């Protein structure tokens, strides 16, 4: 059960950050979809709904996603369907149900670095940056490696490079959390291979990415991804099963990318 003792709705991002840093028991809220699944008490909850962060914008160089944009926004936005082989809408369109996707926010999901995240895996396969109020703008891959700090993720930027991507996942049922997921992308001869839900957070498989970039065949590169990454077991699957399925998903995603024109 989620219990909130005090709710604050700041009028500015400056005010939101001030409230956040005044107490170690304060927290920024997203859509609270995942929070409601567990048991947690928040002394001061900060709602960003008045800060106009619920948007997706496109310019000549980037697609900019506000922190309060929902997964449903990602799923239905025309620009995201058009670019990157539609990898972002495809990564979220099976998550639980439409009502759930209408409240889950991009900012909360990315900032929390959920290991089961479908969206983070897809975003890491693109040329993605995040902007934090205090920490500034940085590549998503760098943000994923840093320890969590008291900060507010305000925006996500995806560079329109023409990168082609594919997202694949393995689930017990179509609307369940993933047992494993993978995303593969290609820009000219530069490939990226990402694997998530291991069940720990998504990471770039650097060796597999380099092999594909150097022209090695898909089967060997997919095997390299399974060998270089670590996997663990939980109720959804064993470490051995995830390792075996990693090779399958990476091969499937890379094959789709090769077939795209």
VOVEX-651367 format. One record per residue (C-alpha): residue in three letters; x negated, y, z negated. Coordinates in steps of 0.5 Angstrom, whole numbers, padded with zeros to 4 digits, always signed. Layout:
BEGIN
AlaXYZ/...
***
This chain:
BEGIN
Unk+0000+0000+0000/Unk-0003+0007+0002/Unk-0002+0012-0004/Unk-0003+0019-0003/Unk-0003+0024-0009/Unk-0004+0031-0005/Unk-0003+0032+0002/Unk-0006+0039+0005/Unk-0005+0041+0012/Unk-0010+0046+0014/Unk-0009+0052+0019/Unk-0016+0052+0021/Unk-0022+0047+0022/Unk-0026+0051+0017/Unk-0021+0050+0012/Unk-0020+0043+0013/Unk-0028+0042+0012/Unk-0028+0046+0006/Unk-0022+0042+0003/Unk-0026+0035+0005/Unk-0032+0037+0002/Unk-0029+0040-0005/Unk-0028+0033-0007/Unk-0031+0026-0006/Unk-0024+0023-0006/Unk-0021+0027-0001/Unk-0020+0024+0006/Unk-0018+0026+0013/Unk-0012+0023+0016/Unk-0011+0020+0023/Unk-0004+0017+0025/Unk-0005+0012+0018/Unk-0003+0006+0022/Unk-0009+0002+0020/Unk-0009+0005+0013/Unk-0002+0003+0012/Unk-0004-0004+0013/Unk-0009-0004+0007/Unk-0008-0002+0000/Unk-0012+0005-0002/Unk-0011+0011-0006/Unk-0013+0018-0003/Unk-0013+0024-0008/Unk-0013+0029-0003/Unk-0011+0027+0004/Unk-0012+0032+0010/Unk-0007+0032+0016/Unk-0010+0036+0022/Unk-0004+0036+0026/Unk-0003+0044+0026/Unk-0010+0044+0029/Unk-0008+0043+0036/Unk-0013+0037+0037/Unk-0007+0033+0041/Unk-0009+0033+0048/Unk-0013+0030+0054/Unk-0016+0035+0059/Unk-0020+0035+0065/Unk-0025+0039+0068/Unk-0030+0038+0074/Unk-0035+0035+0069/Unk-0032+0032+0063/Unk-0025+0029+0061/Unk-0024+0032+0054/Unk-0020+0028+0049/Unk-0018+0032+0042/Unk-0018+0028+0036/Unk-0011+0027+0035/Unk-0009+0025+0042/Unk-0006+0018+0041/Unk-0007+0011+0044/Unk-0001+0012+0048/Unk-0004+0018+0051/Unk-0010+0014+0053/Unk-0005+0009+0056/Unk-0001+0014+0060/Unk-0006+0020+0062/Unk-0006+0020+0070/Unk-0014+0022+0069/Unk-0016+0016+0065/Unk-0012+0012+0070/Unk-0016+0015+0076/Unk-0023+0015+0073/Unk-0027+0009+0071/Unk-0023+0004+0074/Unk-0018+0005+0069/Unk-0022+0002+0063/Unk-0019+0006+0057/Unk-0012+0005+0059/Unk-0013-0002+0060/Unk-0017-0003+0053/Unk-0011+0000+0049/Unk-0005-0003+0053/Unk-0004-0009+0049/Unk-0006-0006+0042/Unk+0000-0009+0037/Unk+0006-0005+0041/Unk+0008+0002+0043/Unk+0011+0005+0037/Unk+0004+0003+0034/Unk+0000+0006+0039/Unk+0004+0012+0039/Unk+0001+0014+0032/Unk-0006+0011+0032/Unk-0011+0017+0034/Unk-0017+0017+0038/Unk-0021+0021+0033/Unk-0019+0017+0027/Unk-0021+0010+0030/Unk-0028+0013+0033/Unk-0030+0016+0027/Unk-0028+0010+0022/Unk-0033+0005+0027/Unk-0028+0000+0026/Unk-0031-0007+0028/Unk-0025-0009+0031/Unk-0024-0003+0036/Unk-0022-0004+0043/Unk-0023+0003+0045/Unk-0030+0004+0042/Unk-0032-0002+0046/Unk-0030+0001+0052/Unk-0032+0008+0051/Unk-0039+0006+0049/Unk-0039+0003+0056/Unk-0038+0010+0059/Unk-0042+0017+0059/Unk-0039+0019+0052/Unk-0040+0024+0047/Unk-0037+0026+0041/Unk-0037+0033+0037/Unk-0037+0033+0030/Unk-0035+0040+0026/Unk-0042+0039+0022/Unk-0046+0034+0026/Unk-0045+0037+0033/Unk-0045+0034+0039/Unk-0048+0027+0040/Unk-0048+0021+0045/Unk-0043+0016+0042/Unk-0048+0011+0042/Unk-0052+0015+0037/Unk-0046+0017+0033/Unk-0045+0009+0032/Unk-0052+0008+0029/Unk-0051+0014+0024/Unk-0049+0013+0017/Unk-0042+0016+0015/Unk-0042+0023+0013/Unk-0037+0028+0010/Unk-0035+0031+0017/Unk-0029+0031+0022/Unk-0029+0029+0029/Unk-0026+0034+0033/Unk-0027+0032+0040/Unk-0029+0026+0045/Unk-0032+0028+0052/Unk-0033+0023+0057/Unk-0038+0025+0063/Unk-0034+0024+0070/Unk-0040+0021+0073/Unk-0037+0016+0078/Unk-0038+0010+0073/Unk-0034+0004+0075/Unk-0032+0000+0068/Unk-0029-0007+0066/Unk-0026-0009+0060/Unk-0024-0016+0057/Unk-0022-0019+0051/Unk-0020-0025+0048/Unk-0014-0026+0043/Unk-0010-0031+0040/Unk-0004-0027+0042/Unk-0003-0021+0047/Unk-0002-0016+0041/Unk-0006-0019+0036/Unk-0013-0016+0034/Unk-0019-0018+0039/Unk-0023-0024+0037/Unk-0028-0021+0041/Unk-0028-0016+0047/Unk-0033-0013+0052/Unk-0034-0008+0057/Unk-0039-0007+0063/Unk-0040-0001+0067/Unk-0044+0001+0073/Unk-0047+0007+0076/Unk-0051+0006+0082/Unk-0056+0001+0079/Unk-0055+0003+0072/Unk-0051-0002+0068/Unk-0049-0002+0061/Unk-0046-0008+0057/Unk-0042-0007+0051/Unk-0040-0013+0046/Unk-0035-0011+0040/Unk-0031-0015+0035/Unk-0037-0019+0033/Unk-0033-0018+0028/Unk-0038-0012+0027/Unk-0038-0006+0031/Unk-0039-0006+0038/Unk-0046-0005+0040/Unk-0050-0004+0047/Unk-0053-0011+0049/Unk-0060-0007+0052/Unk-0063-0013+0054/Unk-0057-0016+0058/Unk-0056-0008+0061/Unk-0063-0008+0063/Unk-0063-0015+0067/Unk-0057-0013+0071/Unk-0060-0006+0072/Unk-0066-0010+0075/Unk-0062-0014+0080/Unk-0062-0020+0076/Unk-0056-0025+0077/Unk-0049-0024+0073/Unk-0050-0031+0070/Unk-0057-0030+0067/Unk-0055-0023+0064/Unk-0049-0025+0061/Unk-0053-0031+0057/Unk-0058-0026+0055/Unk-0052-0022+0052/Unk-0050-0028+0048/Unk-0057-0029+0046/Unk-0059-0022+0044/Unk-0053-0020+0039/Unk-0051-0023+0033/Unk-0044-0026+0031/Unk-0041-0028+0025/Unk-0034-0032+0023/Unk-0028-0030+0020/Unk-0021-0032+0020/Unk-0020-0031+0028/Unk-0026-0035+0030/Unk-0033-0038+0028/Unk-0040-0034+0030/Unk-0041-0040+0035/Unk-0035-0039+0038/Unk-0036-0032+0039/Unk-0043-0033+0042/Unk-0040-0038+0047/Unk-0034-0033+0049/Unk-0039-0027+0049/Unk-0042-0030+0055/Unk-0035-0031+0059/Unk-0033-0024+0057/Unk-0039-0021+0060/Unk-0039-0025+0066/Unk-0032-0024+0067/Unk-0033-0016+0066/Unk-0039-0016+0071/Unk-0036-0020+0076/Unk-0030-0015+0076/Unk-0035-0009+0077/Unk-0038-0012+0083/Unk-0032-0013+0086/Unk-0030-0006+0085/Unk-0030-0001+0091/
***
